[in-house]
Amino acid sequence: MEDFEKEVVKEIVKQLPVKEIYEDGVKPLVQSSSNIANLVLRAINAALEPLHKWVLHREYNIEETKILLQQQLINVPHEFIVSPEPYVAVPALLSISYTIDSSELRNMYANLLAKSMNVNEKEFVHPSFVEIIKQLSPNEAVFLKYLKGHRKALIDYEFQFDDFGGFIGQNLIAVSSEFEQEDITSYINNCIRLGLFEKILFNRNSCAEEFEVVEEIAFDECKINMEEDYEHDFSHDVLSKAFNCNYYWLQLTNFGDSFIEIALDN
């Protein structure tokens, strides 16, 4: 058994609820039987029973991952294919078991594993990359792929009205229609929190056309919300006078660039 396979077994055993199962089901058996080996076997069976479905899905996902690895490594000379480091492979293989319904996340784990098995690329696979994938939703994985080739104009804004209070927004960007119904602000917040992207303060006039597009989105959001709350007409001129804004570029960090190079499809 390879080292990383042994580590996978150890990690799975750690996660089994053995103590609770023992207290509820196995302890009474100990008192009524002297066959220790048989009791241990029963305890193992009892511990594994709740995980049966999980194990089946895990095996399916790992088989799917092997197929993806074969596709990705097919052009790599066999002498360059090596065992991945356990501190990368073990958490990655464990995490794959939780991606039953997400090909996006499973593909990211497969990409990471493939790079960790290529002698020319494995040194660039940081162990924290697994943890980053674990903290992404499937939709965020799709959004990250969309963002990877773009530097996006981003604004934090507020509208202050003398008689109607205010309206604020943060991390607003223009996106393609496929993301219009999604919580893009939360996606951006998470990507920044994970260190993948950063906001660089910028001068609006240097890229006025791009920032104007985002400003109009902010105006529309404010108009819809304020008119709904106050049943009052807010013209574009009124909105312009109440508008204050900070301008940024949303762009990849060096760390984020490394992560995307490893985890996302080229």
C-alpha positions, 0 to 999 in steps of 0.5 A: 500500500502506498504511503498516501493510501495508508494516510487516507485510511488513517484519516477515515478511521479518525472521522468514524464516530466510534465512541458514540457507536460503542456506547450505544451498541457495542458496550452491552455486547462486551458484557455478554461475550468473551470473543473479543475478536468477534466484538471488534468485528461487530464494532467495525461493521456497526461503525461503517454501516452509517457510512455505507452510502458515503463510501459508495459515493466516495468510491464512485468519485475516486473512480471518476477522478482516476479517469480525469487523471488519466486524461490529464496525464496522458501526454506526460511521459510515464517516467515523470509521473510520481506519487503525490505528497501525502499532505496534498493527496490525502486531504484531496482524496478525502474531499473528493468524497464530498463532491458527489454532485459537483463536477466543477469541484471534482475537476479542481481536485483532479487538476490539483492531483494531476499536477501533484503527480507530475514531477515537473509541477508538483513543487508548485502545488501548495497544500493550502490549495485543497483547503481553498477548494473546500471553501468554494461552492460549485457556483463560485468555482464556475465564477472563478473560472470566468474571472480568471482571465479578467481584470474587473472594474469594481466600485464601493458606493453610497447614495445619501439623500437629504430626505430619504436616508441612504443606500450603500453597496460594496464590491460591485462589478459588471458580469455576463448575463449568466451570473446576473441572478447570483450573489456576486458580492458574496462570491467576491468577498469569499475570493478576497477572503481566501487571498485569491483576489485583491482590490487595487484603488484606482483613478476613475478617469484613467478607465472612465468607460469601464467604471461608467458601466458599473456606476449605471448598475449601482444607479439601477440598484439604488433606484429600484430599492429606494422607489420600492421603499419610499414610493417616490421617483428618483431621477438619474439627476437626483441619484447623481447628486447623492452618489459617492464612490471609491474605484478599484480594480479587482485582480488576481493576487500572485497567490491566486494566480498560482492557485488558478494555474494549478486548480483550474482547467487551462 
